[in-house]
Amino acid sequence: MPAIEVVDLVKRYGARTAVDGISFSVEDGEIVGFLGPNGAGKSTTLRILTCFQPATSGTARVAGYDVFTQGIKVRENMGYLPESTPLYTEMRVRSYLEYRATLKGVPRAKRREYVDSAMERCHVTDVRDRIIGHLSKGYRQRVGLADALVHRPRVLILDEPTSGLDPNQVRDVRDLVKEISDRTTVLFSTHTIPWVEQVCRRAIIINRGKIVADGTLDELKTSVAPWARTEFRVGMDPSRAIEALEDLEGVILAENQTAGGDPRVRLLVRREDSDSVARRAAAAVAAAGGTASAPEVSDAEFEDLFTTLTRGAPAQEVTR
């Protein structure tokens, strides 16, 4: 049985549908990135899986237990780190984790072992006697992760685990997730694509409450192989250039890539059409009163698939 199984899950808030009939499963030992833009339905799905709110319809199981009727069993087998890490900041790290282990039902005889193990795995042993409120945000995030792991759950669910962290702290949390995955199934939500590429083998992309892609990174990257990035400088306001180009035949996606005062536009096109589109793009820019440099063509990336599925022109669903 999968570690996580979701079938036809729906969540409505009045007339608004936040999660619209999604289905997916996560097998034991997988690290799966749950990708989507803000408001796509990621956090709502995770809150349902973690028994924090009910669904409107559908079914969901974690570690084989129904999240709607067997909530206690689900929590026994699941660790959860929400986006805003809830910690008792006046407590010391060890005392806090011992308290949390008690609440999670860790037997007294095992409590010290489990707490020590969680601190070691999350690299907070060196601050075990420090007051949590005196720690940096990165260390507090590690303490939150140790809390999620202290009862040795089968499944770990993380909601935007690197939100608000600096690049070094992001790297630390990323490396921690890699380390703990040897004994724990991990599902984490994010809109940070490099995080997924560095940590996971598989990603699920959700947009407007629906799953629009699900597969290994290799499978998903294969779907962008026929595409190419065509980038060029424009001698005009790049936003006006985008208006002239986004509806051009053969353009999958048009983006403003201006940086440091260098006005640039990038088009995503089918590789076989890149020369033709580049010529027509230059003509369209000229007709709008500007100029376009010779294009620089490069391979499309996983980021292009994500952007196309969640913001750009409609694309077919990509599934395993």
N, C-alpha and C positions, 0 to 999 in steps of 0.2 A: 504494500500500500504506500502511495506517495507520502512524503512528509507534509506536504500541503496540497490540498485538492479543492478547487473552486469550480462550481458548475452553475452557469446561468445566473450569476449574482447580479442583483439589481438593488440600487439604493436611490430613493426619491426623497427630495425635500419639497413637499408641496407639489408645485407644477414643474420643478426643476429636477432633472434626472442626472445625478452625479456619477452613478455607475450603471451601465446600460447592458446587462446581460453578458457579463464577461465569464470566460472559462479558461482555466489553466491549471497546471500541476507542477510541483517542484519535487524532485526525487531526493532521497537521502544523499547527503554529501555535496549537493550542488550549491554554488554561489550564483544567485540570479539577481541581475539588476532590473529594477522595476522603474522604467524611464517614462517621463512625460513632462510636458510644460506645467507651469503652475495652474491649478484648477482642473487638471485632467482627470482626477479621480484617484490618484495614488494614495493619498493619506486616508481618504474615506475607505478604500479597500483594506488598508492595513488596520484601521481602527475596527473594522468588522472582524478581520481575522484574529485580532487580539481581544475580542469580546468587549470592546469599549462602547460599541453601538450596534444595534440590530440592523439587519438588512431588510429591505422591503419584500424581496423574494429570492429564491435560489438556495443553494446549499454551499457550505464550506466546512472543510475538516482540516485540523492541524494535528499531526501525529496520530491520525486515525480517529480523532474525537470531534464530534459535531460542535461547532462554535456557538450554536444557538441553544443546545440542550445539555451540553457537557462542558460548560465554561470552566469549572474548577479543574477538570482533567486537562483541558487545553492549556490553562495557565501553568499547571505543573510541568508541562512538557515544552513550554515556550518561554523564551526571553524576549523582552521588548525594550527598545530604546527609542523614545519619541524624539521629535525634532528639538523640542525644548526640554533638556534633561532635567527631570524633577529630582532634586537632591535636598537633603536636610543640611544646609550649608553651615549650621552651627556645630555639627557633629564632626568627630575625627573619622578619617577614612576607614580604619579597621572597625571601629565601633559601629559605624553606619552599615558596613557590609555584614557584620555579625547580626545586626538588627534585621536587615533585609533577608538574610538567610533564615532567620527564625520565622519571619512572616511567610516565607515561601516553603516552610515545612521541612527544611533540612534537619535531620535528627541531631540532637545535641552532640552525640558521639562523633559525628562527621563534620560538625560545623566549622571547627578551626581548620581542618584539612581543606574543606571546600573554599573557605574564605582565603586562606593562604594561596591556594591554587588559582583562584580568580584574580587575586592581586598580582601574582607572578605572570599569568598569561596576559594581563592588561598593563603590565609594567608600572604598577603604582606601589610596589612594595617599599620603595624608597621614600614615599610620602605617607606611609600607613598611619603615622601618629600626628599628621598635620590636620588642621581644621579645614574642611572642604571649602569653605568660603574664602580661604586665603590662597587657594590654588588658582593657577591660570585656567583659562577656558579649555585649553587642550587637555590638561590634567583632569579637569572636572568631567570632560567627555569620556576619558578613560575610566574614571570611577563609575560613571553611568553604565559603561560597557561591562565592567566587572560586576555591577549589580545585576545586569541582564543575564550574566553567565553563572552567577554564584550558586545556583541550584542545579547546574549542569543540564540545561535543557537540550532536547533533541533538535529544536528549531529556534533560530534567532531571527527576529524581525527588527530592522532598523529603518527609521523614517528620517531621511535627510541627515545622516550621521555626521556630515562635515559642514553643516550650515553654520556660517559665522566664524569658521576657523581660518587661520592664516595658512599659507601654502605648506609650511613645515608641519603644522598640526594636522593638516589634511593628509600629508604623507604618513604621519605616525598612525592615524586612525586606519588608513588604507592598509598599511602593513599589518596592523593588529587583526583586521578582518581576515587577511590571508592566513595568518598564523592560526586563528581559532577555527578555521574551516575544516581542519583535519578531523574534528570530532563533532562538528555542528553544521546543520543545514542553514544557509543564510539567504534571506530575501531582504533586499534593501531598496528603498525608493530614493531616487535622485533625479536631478535634471543636468548633472555634470557628466558629460560623455567620457572624458578621459578617465574618470573614476571607474566607469564600467569597463572600459577597454583594458585597464590595468589589473582589475580584480576578478572579473567574471569570464566564464566561458559562454554564458547564455544571457540574453536580454529579452525582456518583454517591454514593448512600447505601448503606452495607453494614451489616447487622445479623445477628449470630449466624452469620457466614460466608456469608450470602446477600445478593445485591444486591436491595434493596427499592425503589429509585428510581434513574432515570437519565434526565436530560434537561437542557435549558437552564433557567436560573433562571426565565425567563418561563413556560416550560411547567410547571415544578414549582409555581410560585406560582399558576398557573391552577387547579391541583388543590385549593387551599385556598380558592378564591373562594367556594364555597358555605358555608364555615364562618364562625363568628363567635366572638369571645372575649366571655364574659359574666363580669364580675368584680364582687364585692360584699364588704363587710365582714361578718364574722360575730361574734356575741357569744358565743363559746365557743372552746374549744381548736380551732384550725384543723385539726389532724390528725384530731380526732373528726368535724369537719364533712366532711372528705374521705371518711372511711369511710361517712358517711351519703349521700354524693352520687355516688361513683364508679360505683356500679351502677345509678344512676337512668336510666330509659329516656330516650334522646336525648342522653346525655352521652358524647361521644367521649373526653374526657380531663378529669380533675380534678387541679388543681395547687394547692399551697400557695404563696401569693404574699405571705406575711407579711413585713414589713420595718419596722424601727424601732418595734416594739411595736404595730403596726397590723395586727390579724389579718384577712387577706384570702384569699379563695379565688377561683380562676379556673376556669371551665368552658369547654371547647371544645365547641361544639354546631353543628348545622346552622342557618344563619341563619334559615331559615323556621320553625324550632322554638324560636327563642330566647325568645320571650315565654312560651310554654307551659312550657319547661324552667325558666325563672326562677321561675314561680309554684310549680311542683312542688318546686324546690330549696328555696325559702323554707319550704314546708310540711315538707320532710324535715329541715331544720335545726331547725325548731320542735319536731318530734317527737323529735329527739335532745336537746332541752333548751336550745336556743340561739335566737338571732335572726339575721336576715339583712337587710341594707340593700337599698335599691333597686339593681338591677343597672346597671353601666356596660357598654354594649355597644360593641365596636370590631371592626375587621377582623382576621381571622386573618392570620398571617404565616408566612413560610417556616419559621421556628423551630418552629411548631406542627406542620407536616408532619414535620419531623425527629423531634420528640419522640413524635408518634403512631406513627411507623413503628418507632422504636427502643426505646420504653419503654411506651407507652400501649396502648390497646386494639388488637387486630389490625386492620390496614388493608390494602387491596388494594395490590399492587405498582404503582408508577407508573413507566412506562418510555416511552422515545421512540417 
